[in-house]
Amino acid sequence: MIPARFAPILFAFLLSGMMSFLVSGVATYGALGMVDGFVGKWILGWTKSWPVAFAAALVVAPFTRKLVAKLTKPA
């Protein structure tokens, strides 16, 4: 098991992977349509975008948490 102190990094890693997978699929389809080799092109786009999404998630998450805290009231 992974120690709990790494939970925010693991969360960003998994969320960025899933989100970039979906978004790269939509973007690839939008740009190319359902062409031969679509899945390969999608996976290539995903492998290039996931590291960027992961880094962005790590940087943006603290600001997002603060913004959410300001926009919501405590229970």
C-alpha positions in Angstrom: 0.0 0.0 0.0 1.0 3.6 -0.6 1.4 5.8 2.5 -1.4 8.2 3.1 0.9 11.2 2.8 1.1 10.5 -0.9 -2.6 10.6 -1.4 -2.7 14.1 -3.0 -0.1 13.1 -5.6 -1.8 9.8 -6.3 -5.1 11.5 -6.7 -3.6 14.0 -9.2 -1.9 11.2 -11.0 -5.0 9.1 -11.4 -7.4 12.0 -12.1 -5.1 13.5 -14.7 -4.7 10.1 -16.4 -8.4 9.5 -16.7 -9.3 13.1 -17.7 -6.5 13.4 -20.3 -7.5 10.0 -21.7 -11.1 11.2 -22.2 -10.2 14.6 -23.5 -7.5 13.4 -25.8 -10.0 10.9 -27.3 -12.6 13.7 -27.9 -9.9 16.0 -29.4 -8.5 13.3 -31.6 -12.0 12.4 -32.8 -12.8 16.0 -33.4 -9.6 16.6 -35.4 -9.5 13.4 -37.4 -12.8 11.7 -37.2 -13.0 7.9 -37.1 -10.0 7.2 -39.4 -7.9 4.1 -39.8 -5.5 3.9 -36.9 -7.7 6.1 -34.7 -7.0 4.3 -31.5 -3.2 4.5 -32.0 -3.4 8.2 -32.7 -5.5 8.6 -29.6 -3.1 6.7 -27.4 -0.2 8.7 -28.8 -1.9 11.9 -28.0 -2.8 10.7 -24.6 0.8 9.7 -23.7 1.9 13.2 -24.7 -0.8 15.0 -22.8 -0.9 13.0 -19.5 2.4 14.4 -18.2 1.2 17.9 -18.9 -2.1 17.2 -17.2 -0.4 15.7 -14.2 1.9 18.6 -13.7 -1.0 21.0 -14.2 -3.1 19.1 -11.6 -0.3 19.3 -9.0 0.2 23.1 -9.6 -3.5 24.0 -9.9 -4.9 21.8 -7.1 -3.9 24.1 -4.1 -5.4 27.1 -5.8 -8.6 25.2 -6.7 -9.0 24.0 -3.1 -8.7 27.6 -1.8 -11.2 28.8 -4.4 -13.7 26.1 -3.5 -13.3 27.0 0.2 -14.1 30.6 -0.6 -17.1 29.7 -2.7 -18.7 27.3 -0.2 -19.7 27.6 3.4 -18.7 25.2 6.1 -21.2 22.4 7.0 
